[in-house]
Amino acid sequence: MKLNITKRQKIIISSSLLTIGLLSTQLVNFELRFKFMAGLGIAAYLLSLWSLWEGLNLTKAFVLLILPTFFTVAVSSFYFLLPVRWLTRLPVAVLFGLTFYLLLLAQNVFNVASIRTIPLYRAASTASFLFTLLSAFFLYNVVHAFNLLFLWNSLIISAISFPLILQILWSIEMEDRIKKITLVQSFILSLVLGELAYAFSFWPAPTTIWSLSLSSSMYALVGVTTQLLRGRLTKRAVWEYLGIGAAILTVSFFATSWTG
């Protein structure tokens, strides 16, 4: 018997299954956490693919599913750091389910908007940018927690940033194929973030401050770039993005203990 499941119902089912998967980390041994995170990431990709299948082509099947996959891995990596108590982890898991539901709705808007114009595109762009920054913050947090050599920090941050930036820049025009200029722009911005990670590696900042500084840098760089590509860049917009980024960096600077 064929089940007639709507796209919204698929999104609800996918969000619920991933929430259950996140909750099940309570039962996973510490040694298996990275394998479990990878499994959740793969599940997020496959469930997102199933939810958004209608209207997808090869390019969208790759680009639109970057953020759901990275967001799931980012949250699950943070989730392992929480106290092993249901009172703490249950609300976080429920919040993840709700935000993942909203994230898939935003990606579905891009899926439809690439075919025809819809009024929700701007709201979806804002939501996607927010989820990208959250994903970057959590993933940068994990990278710094490993206390790696500065060169590795730079390379890994660049590698993480590239697909996150790529899906934002692609969403501006949503072409059937990813343009070379979009790849180049994403590479340059991710390279700049990698260089900042290289410099910040010599900064005696705690993990949260370090990742916050990098994610605020992404906010300023990507924000200015997207406004420029949309033809909406003004002096006011530049000062807003750079001002917020500079304010966060200033707070981070004074929140750092320089005496050891």
Protein Blocks (a to p, Z undefined) as FASTA:
>chain_A
ZZdddfklmmmmmmmmmmmmmmmmmmpcfklmmmmmmmmmmmmmmmmmmmmmnopafklm
mmmmmmmmmmmmmmmmmmmmpccdfklmmmmmmmmmmmmmmmmmmmmmmmmmmmpccfkl
mmmmmmmmmmmmmmmmmmmmmmmmnopafklmmmmmmmmmmmmmmmmmmmmnopabdcfk
lmmmmmmmmmmmmmmmmmmmmpccdfklmmmmmmmmmmmmmmmmmmmmnopacfklmmmm
mmmmmmmmmmmmmmpcfkZZ
